């Protein structure tokens, strides 16, 4: 891919989109930690200095992608929750169905979970105050949308829905670091099967975590 000098706002937006699309394609091939600005520049067909005219750092690119992926996921999650939760079931049943649907949905989106995991320790560093403020405003709006979805299906959570949603995303990010296990760990499990008792399966672990949090947050009769 090669570009002429961007002379209009439309051309600049096309270039920004090409950078984001290229970074997204890289995340299909590699974890967040391996995405470099040099390789991104090479693939998009721009000098690194030109990429930095549109995004101030690698982290700024990935923060914007996190917002794009999160927005897309919330749209899909709305349909998944509508299909997976029985509207007239008891609160405990709906909470279990919410945990099952949410854990399955997040486990199927490892790139999104990887971005969550890198957010606090990596992506929010090496960016300006303005980029962080813009990202946080958007994140708060996305969180509010998720809270609304959860409250729609389990209104009994009340104000506890916001903390549950926030911790769900943090948990998904943290636990995704263990998936998939590196070859050395798989070899260790093969040599000594008893070690496999501590092997984490993302979907099962998330479901157990979400179920415990939800049932603990429901009001007692």
N, C-alpha and C positions, 0 to 999 in steps of 0.2 A: 504494500500500500504506500503510495506517495501522495504528497499534497503540494499544491501551490500555496503561496502566501495567502492567509485568510484576510480578506479585505472587508467583509461585511459581518454583521452580527449573525446572520444565518450561516455563513461559512464557519465562523468561530464555534457556533453550536454544533455543527456537523463534526468538527474536529474534536470537540469535547466528548461527543457521543461515541466517536470512534475509539478514543482513549478508554472510556468506560467499558465499551463492548469488548475491546481487546483484553482488558484486565479481567473481565468476567470469564472470557474464554480461557485465560491462564488458570483461573481458579478451578476450572473443570479438570485441569491436568495436575495441579500441584496445590499444597496447602498454602495458607496465607503467608507463612514464614518464608516461603521460597520465592514469592513474587518480588522481583527486583525492578527498580526503575530503569536500569540499563536494558534488561530484557523486554520490558514493556515498551520502551522507546524503539528498540529494534523491531519489534513485531508491528508496531503501529506505523512505522516508516517515518519517524520524526527524530530529530536530534533531541537528546535529553534536555537541553536548554529550552527547546521549543515545547516539550511536554510541560515543563515547569512554568510556562506562560499561562497554562490553563489550570494546572493543579500545582499548588506550592510544594507538594511532596508526594512520595509514594503513599504515605499514610492518608493524605487528603483524598486521593483517588479511592482508596479502600473504604474510607468512612462514607463517601458518597455511595459506593456500591452497597454497603451495609444498609443504608436507608432505602435504596432501590429494592434490594432483595426482601427487606422487612415489609415494605409496602405491598409487594407482590404476594408475599406469604400470607399476610393478614386477609387479603381478598380471598385467597384459596381456603384459608382456615375457616372463614365464615361458612362456606359451603360444607366443609368437613364436619364442623360442629353441628350444623343443622341436620346432617344425615346421621350423625353418630350419637345424638343425645335425645332421649325420649322426653318430650315436653312435660308429660304428666306423671313421670316416675317420681319416687320418693327422693328427697334431697341427697341421701347417701348414694342412691343408684346413679343419679345424674352426676354427682361428683366423681364416681368411679368411671363413668363414661367420658367425662371431661378429661380425666387423667389419661385414659386409654387413647382418646383421639389426639390429644395434645402431644403425648409422647411419640405416637406413631408419626404425626406430622413433622415434628422436629427431627426425629431420627432419620427421616427420609430426605432431610435437607442439611447434609453435613457441611456444605460450604457456608450456609447461613450460621450454623452453630460455630464453625471455625472463626468466622468474623466476630461473633459475640465474644468468643473466648479471647480474642486478641484486642478487643475494644479498649479496655481499661489499661492494660499493661503495655500496649504497643501503639495502637492506632490513634489514641488521643495524645500521643507524644509527637514531637516534630511537626506540629501544626500551630498556626497562629490562634490568637484569642478569638478572632472573628470566625474562623473555621469551626472551632470548638463550640462557640455560641450558636452558630447556625445548625450544627449537628445536634446539639442538645435540644434546641427548640423542636426540631423535627422528631427526635427520639421521644420527647414528651407527648407529642401529638400521636405518634404510633402507639405508645404505651396506653394512652387514653382510649384509642380505638380497640386495643386488645382487651382492656378492662371492660369496656362496654359489651364486647362479645361474651366475655365470661359471665358478667352479671346477667346478661339476657338469659343464659341457660341455667345458671345457679345463683339466683338473686339473693339466696340466703347468706352468701358470703359477705354482702354489704361492703363496708369500707375495706375489709380484708382482701378484696379482689385485687386491688392495686399492688399490694405487697406480694401476693401470690404470683401475679403476672411478672413482676420485676424479677423475683427470685427464680421463676421458671426459666426465663431467658438467661440469667446468670448461670444457673445450673446446667442448662444445655451447652453453654459455651465451655464451662469448666470440664464437664464429663466428655465432651467430644474430643478432648486432647488424648483420650485413651483409645480412640477408634480411628483407623484400625490399629491393632497391636503391631509393633515393629517385628521384623523377622526374628530378631534375637529373642524376643519374648515368646513368640510362637514356638521357637525351637526349645526354649526352656520348658514350656508346658508339655511339649511332646516327649522330652526326656524325663520329666518328672510330673506326671499328670496331677498329683496332689496339689501342685501350685496353682492349677487352674481354678481352684475354689475362689480366688480373688480376681478372676477375670471379669471385666465389666462388659456387659452387652448394653449398648446405649439405650435402646428402646425400653428394655426391661427395667434398667436402673432409673430412667426418667419416670416411668410409670409408677414405680414404687415410691419415688420421692414425691411426685405430684399427689399421689393418693394420700400419703401421710399428711402432707401439708393441707390438702383440702378437707380431709375428715377432721383434722385438728382445728380448722378454722370455722367449721360449721357450728352454729349455735346449738347448745344442748336443749333437749325438750324439757 
